[in-house]
Amino acid sequence: RTEEDEWYANRLVNEALLEVDHHGYGPVHINVPLSEPLFYFTAEALPSVRRMVRRDMSDEGRTLAFFLKEELPKYRRVLVVSGQMSSDEAVGVAACLSGSRVAWLTEVLGNCPSASEAVRGFDALLYAAREEDLQALRPDLVITVGGHVVSKRLKQFLRRTPSLVHWHVSPDGLPADLFCALTTVVEASPADFFRLFFRSEALLSGAYAQLWHESCARLASPETGYSEIYAVRRVLEALPPHAVLHLANSSAVRLAELCRLPEGVEVQCNRGVNGIEGSVSAAVGYAAVSDRLNFLLVGDLSFFYDMNALWNGHVRSNLRIVVLNNGGGAIFHALPGLDMAGDTRRFVTASHGASAAGWAESQGFTYLRVTDTVSLLAALDDLLDEAATAPVLLEVFTDAETDAEEQRNYYHAIKEEWKNFLR
Ligand SMILES: Cc1ncc(C[n+]2csc(CCOP(=O)(O)OP(=O)(O)O)c2C)c(N)n1
C-alpha cells in the first residue's frame, strides 16, 4: 500500500460522498477490494483522513460569505492559480484579480488578457530556485479556477508544501484534487466567488504576491542556438495580436510556456489526457469558422497522426501550420533515466524520416522548409502574411539530440541567472 494508493482511495470516497446530495439526493456505490484473509481486524483505530466539502451560492451566497469570513483570516499567503480557460472567462477572472494583493499565477493556456497582472514564467523559477528559496514562495492556501494546469513543477511544488489547503472554484462543483490537498469545492463562477472573497477582509500579505512577481521577473529568457525551442520562440513571439494559436501535445504546449506571447493572442489546446491525436482536425475546424489568422504548432508525430484533416473542402487561407519535425516523439528525450541506445529509440520515439511537403502541397498549401536560422527568419514573412491566398505549412527540421541539448542549455542558463541574482 503506497501513499498514492491512500490518496486515490481518499479521493474516490470523497467524490462519492460529495455526489450524494449534488443537485438532488441519490445512493452512491463504493467498491472496496479486499484480499484474504478477510476476518482479521487488527487496526485499533481508524486514521483521520482529509474530508472534502462543497459550498455553493444556493442562498445568494450567504453561507459561502460566512465561510469566507470565518476561514480567510487563517491564511496570509494565498495563491490563486488560473488554469486553462477561454479568453472570455479569463477577462472575467482578470477583472476580479487586477490590482488586488493576491498572488495570481497563470500559464499560456489561461489566456490572461494582460500579461503584466498575473505571474507568468513560474515554471522556470520553480526549476531554478533552491529548496530554501522556495520556502518563502510556499502558500498556505491555494485557490484554483479554470481547467488544466500544464506545469508539472508547480504540481510537485504544491504537493510538497506541508499543511497546504486547497479550494477549487468551478461552476460545475466537481472536485479536482490536483495537489492532493483539496478540502473545499466551491460551486460558483470565479466572478461570484471573488466578489465575496474580496468582501471578506482577508488579511492578505501583499509582500507575498510581490515576491512571486519579482522572482519571476529576474529570469529573462536566455537565447539558444537553432533548435526546436529557438524556432518556437521566433514564431510565437512574432504572432500578430489578433491571432489564434492552437497548441498540440506535447512539446508544443510546453515550449510555448517559455515564450512571451503578444497580448491579444487567443490560445487553444486539447488538454485533459493530453492526447497527440486530433490536433490538426481541431485547428482546421476552428479556423474554418474563424475570421482571425489561426496558427497550429504541432510536433511531427502529432501531425502525421492526423494529417488526413488537411483533406477537406473547408481549409482556408487563414490556416497556418508549423510542424516541428525532429524525426519522432522527441519529448521522450526529456525523460530522465531513459537510455535511448539500441532499439529503444526506434520503439519509444517512433523515429522516421518523413516530411509533410508532398501532402501539404497536394492539398494546396504553400509549403515552406526551414533547416536553420536564416531559412527560418526568411520563412516568417510568408507564414505571417495576412494577404496570403493559400493556407501555409512551415516545416521546421531539427535534430532531436540538438533540441534536447539546447533545452538543457536553456535551463542551465536560467539556473545561472538565478544564482547571479542571489549573489
Ligand atoms: C493518442 C496518443 N497516443 C500516444 C500518446 C503518447 N505520446 C505522448 S507525447 C508523444 C510523442 C509526440 O511526438 P510529436 O508529435 O513528434 O511531438 P514531440 O514530442 O516530438 O514534440 C506520444 C506518442 C499520446 N499522448 N496520445
The ligand as a Tripos MOL2 file, in Angstrom:
@<TRIPOS>MOLECULE
LIG
   26    27     1     0     0
SMALL
NO_CHARGES

@<TRIPOS>ATOM
      1 C1         -3.2120    9.3920  -28.8270 C.3       1 LIG1
      2 C2         -1.9030    9.3560  -28.1140 C.ar      1 LIG1
      3 N1         -1.0350    8.3680  -28.3810 N.ar      1 LIG1
      4 C3          0.1660    8.3290  -27.7520 C.ar      1 LIG1
      5 C4          0.4960    9.2910  -26.8290 C.ar      1 LIG1
      6 C5          1.8280    9.2300  -26.0840 C.3       1 LIG1
      7 N2          2.6910   10.3410  -26.5290 N.ar      1 LIG1
      8 C6          2.8630   11.4520  -25.7870 C.ar      1 LIG1
      9 S1          3.9150   12.5270  -26.4810 S.2       1 LIG1
     10 C7          4.1740   11.5180  -27.7970 C.ar      1 LIG1
     11 C8          5.1460   11.9210  -28.8670 C.3       1 LIG1
     12 C9          4.6860   13.0950  -29.6420 C.3       1 LIG1
     13 O1          5.5630   13.3260  -30.6910 O.3       1 LIG1
     14 P1          5.4970   14.6240  -31.5670 P.3       1 LIG1
     15 O2          4.1030   14.8940  -32.0070 O.co2     1 LIG1
     16 O3          6.5020   14.4920  -32.6550 O.co2     1 LIG1
     17 O4          5.8590   15.7660  -30.5730 O.3       1 LIG1
     18 P2          7.2310   15.9830  -29.7580 P.3       1 LIG1
     19 O5          7.0940   15.2370  -28.5050 O.co2     1 LIG1
     20 O6          8.3490   15.4900  -30.5870 O.co2     1 LIG1
     21 O7          7.2730   17.4390  -29.5710 O.co2     1 LIG1
     22 C10         3.4410   10.3390  -27.6840 C.ar      1 LIG1
     23 C11         3.4330    9.2360  -28.6590 C.3       1 LIG1
     24 C12        -0.4480   10.3030  -26.5800 C.ar      1 LIG1
     25 N3         -0.1950   11.2870  -25.7290 N.pl3     1 LIG1
     26 N4         -1.6250   10.3270  -27.2370 N.ar      1 LIG1
@<TRIPOS>BOND
     1     1     2 1
     2     2     3 ar
     3     2    26 ar
     4     3     4 ar
     5     4     5 ar
     6     5     6 1
     7     5    24 ar
     8     6     7 1
     9     7     8 ar
    10     7    22 ar
    11     8     9 ar
    12     9    10 ar
    13    10    11 1
    14    10    22 ar
    15    11    12 1
    16    12    13 1
    17    13    14 1
    18    14    15 2
    19    14    16 1
    20    14    17 1
    21    17    18 1
    22    18    19 2
    23    18    20 1
    24    18    21 1
    25    22    23 1
    26    24    25 1
    27    24    26 ar
@<TRIPOS>SUBSTRUCTURE
     1 LIG1         1 GROUP 0 **** ****
